Amino acid sequence: MAAVKSLLYPRRSGSVLLISIIFLLICSALAISTGALCNTNVQIAENHRKANHARGCAESGLEIVRLWISNTSISGKTPNQQRFSEWATSFQSVVPAMSNVTLIYDGNSLTIPSTTLDSAQGGSFSAVITQADADTVQVDVIGVCGPIMRTLRVNYGFGTRAHSVFDFGVASKGALSLSGNVELEGANVSIESNAYIESCDSLLALSIIGNSHIGGDVKIVNPLAYVDLQGGQAGIGGETGQAAVDNHVTFGAPPTEFPEPDPSSFEPYVANVVDANTDTSADATFENVRILAGTNPTFSGHVTLKGVVFIETPNVVTFTGTSDVIGVIIGNGDHTDNSGTNRIVFEGNVGSAPVTELPEEEQFAEIRSKTGTFVVAPGFDLSFGGNFTTLSGAIAGNGIQFYGNAGGTIDGSIINYSGEEMTLSGNSDLYFNRSGTTNVPAGFVSNIVLQYDPSSYSEVRL
């Protein structure tokens, strides 16, 4: 019986051990492959992290470059073929002032070298700016994290700023002072008398004393500036006291553009001269006249000025009699000159008509299209002390005063390029009529800037 059982159930020594070893090998292989897979996943995750960080560096670099670009501009008189090189020069002056980055310009492209954003993780960016065509500038920003790079590309187009100081009734680089019975009002709506003040050199940006009032709102660029209202009727936007400041004054307002004056554009039209031998005391009419440098004339009679009055520097030109102006008065100075050496003074009454009312004569044919300006005199101090009904266009100079009984309607804006205080005193009630004004007045050139094209945003492989 035992023999039979032995035959039916043979002994198999070591089979359990063999099976265990097989399972052990299988489990070990699975463990090794799982470990390898985990290591691969960790490496893939690390690569994704670095790629995302590189992309983030590119995004950050793009925003930094956009900030730098927003602070650059060039003269509107720059020829098209020179715009990129002139802009590159402007960019090279702006960036070092805002950072410690040294730029490289080879005449064709502007390179921003590797700039560290995150030293702990090795994040940085660089950029290459080139001119894609006559109207387009291409910006490639390369973000880097370790060995991984990501490149973002955007385009900018040459254009002009959407807003300028002509959006305001009064715009002054310096502080503004109203005293006496001065009213600044909109001829149609109150916003026509809005005021813009930079006042970067003075914390007292706006002083209103007595019964003076600004009908519109006030924007002040200097965030640390303050407003001083003295007198029960001193007010802004129809309110007095602290409510006027709280509800109608903005501190830290974004800077807006002061277009570059372009007096030389009027020079070709002048054909006659006023010099030391010219009698300016009698009643007289002057057409398309140049007042030579150093003449310093006083027009004491009833003077009629037609077309362009072109005043060379240095000069002090005074009108003590009645002045009728059908045209524009141009001062050929420098808009950065705040010395007060050059002056245009209206002590008597002033009558004004736009250039569109000039006679239909050959010498005025082209001037009739130079609309929107009454006086553009960079580097000249402008004073108005007599009455006027209407001044037909914008008034711009370096230092502007209205005093006495000077008052009336101004068909445009008052622009003060000087950082010195602009003063309005006496009974100077000014009504600003800017209705229908859409174009930059004659004699001004808007600066050229680069405008971002959001539709051009893309990631590229270089």
KATAZI-V865168 format. One record per pair of residues at least 4 apart in sequence whose C-alpha atoms are under 6 Angstrom apart, sorted by the first residue. I is the first residue (numbers start at 1). J is the second residue. Records with the same first field share a line. If there is no record, write none. Layout:
I->J + J
This chain:
5->9
6->10
24->28
30->34
31->35
33->37
41->45
47->51
48->52
49->53
50->54 + 145
54->143 + 144 + 145 + 149 + 150
55->143 + 150
57->61 + 125 + 143
58->141 + 142 + 143
61->125
72->90 + 91
73->448 + 449
74->87 + 447 + 448
75->447
76->445 + 446 + 447 + 448
83->87
84->88
95->99
96->100 + 101
103->111 + 112
104->110 + 111
105->109 + 110
109->129 + 130
110->128 + 129
111->127 + 128
112->126 + 127
113->126
114->125 + 126
115->124 + 125
116->124
117->123 + 124
118->122 + 123
122->145
123->144 + 145
124->143 + 144
125->142 + 143 + 144
126->141 + 142
127->140 + 141 + 142
128->139 + 140
129->138 + 139
130->137 + 138
131->137 + 138
132->136 + 137 + 138
135->157 + 158
136->156 + 157
137->155 + 156
138->155
139->153 + 154
140->152 + 153
141->151 + 152
142->150 + 151
143->149 + 150
144->148 + 149
151->459 + 460
152->458 + 459
153->457 + 458
154->456 + 457
155->453 + 456
156->450 + 451 + 452 + 453
157->450 + 451
158->449 + 450
159->448 + 449
160->448 + 449
164->256 + 257
165->171 + 258
166->413
168->194 + 195
169->192 + 193 + 194 + 195 + 413
170->195 + 413 + 414
171->195 + 196 + 197 + 415
172->197 + 415 + 416
173->197 + 198 + 199 + 417 + 418 + 419
174->199 + 418 + 419 + 420 + 421
175->199 + 205 + 206 + 421
176->206 + 421 + 422
177->206 + 207 + 423
178->208 + 424 + 425
179->208 + 209 + 210 + 425
180->210 + 425 + 426
181->211 + 212 + 426 + 427
182->212 + 427 + 428 + 429
183->212 + 213 + 429
184->214 + 215 + 430
185->193 + 215 + 431
186->190 + 192 + 193 + 431 + 432
187->431 + 432 + 433
190->215 + 216
191->216
192->432
193->216 + 432
194->216 + 217 + 218
195->218
196->218 + 219
197->220
198->220 + 221 + 222
199->205
200->222
203->225
204->225 + 226
205->225 + 226
206->227
207->228
208->229 + 234
209->230 + 231 + 234
210->231 + 234
211->233 + 234
212->234
213->234 + 235 + 236
214->236
215->236 + 237
216->237
217->237 + 248
218->249
219->249 + 250 + 253
220->250 + 251 + 253
221->252 + 253
222->252
223->251 + 252
229->234
234->240
235->239 + 240
236->244
237->248
239->244
240->244
243->247
244->248
245->249
259->444 + 445 + 446
260->444 + 445
261->443 + 444
262->443 + 444
263->332 + 443
270->288 + 289
271->288
272->289 + 290
273->289 + 290 + 291
274->278 + 291
275->292 + 295
276->295
280->299
281->299 + 300 + 301
282->301
283->301 + 302 + 303
284->303
285->303 + 304 + 305
286->305
287->306 + 307
288->307 + 308 + 309
289->309
290->310 + 311
291->311
292->312
293->312 + 313 + 314 + 315
294->314 + 315
296->315 + 316 + 317
297->317
298->318 + 319
299->319
300->320 + 321
301->321
302->321 + 322 + 323
303->323
304->323 + 324 + 325
305->325
306->326 + 327
307->327
308->327 + 328
309->329 + 330
310->330
311->330 + 331
312->332
314->342
315->342
316->342 + 343 + 344
317->344
318->344 + 345
319->346 + 347
320->347 + 348
321->348
322->348 + 349 + 350
323->350
324->350 + 351 + 352
325->352
326->352 + 353 + 354 + 355
327->354 + 355
328->374 + 375
329->375
330->375 + 376 + 377
331->377
333->378 + 379
334->378 + 379
335->378 + 379
337->379
338->398 + 418
340->381
342->380
343->380 + 381 + 382
344->382
345->382 + 383
346->384 + 385
347->385 + 386
348->386
349->386 + 387 + 388
350->388
351->388
352->391 + 392
353->392
354->392
355->368
356->368
370->442
371->442
372->393 + 441
373->393 + 394 + 441 + 442
374->392 + 393 + 394 + 395
375->395
376->395 + 396
377->397
378->397 + 398
379->398
380->397 + 398
381->398 + 399 + 400
382->400
383->400 + 401 + 402
384->402
385->402 + 403 + 404 + 406
386->405 + 406
387->405 + 406 + 407
388->408
389->408
390->408 + 409 + 410
391->410
392->411
393->411 + 412
394->412 + 413 + 414
395->414
396->414 + 415 + 416
397->416
398->416 + 417 + 418
399->416 + 418
400->422
401->423 + 424
402->424
403->424 + 425 + 426
404->426 + 427
405->427 + 428
406->428
407->428 + 429 + 430
408->430
409->430 + 431 + 432
410->432
411->433 + 434
412->434
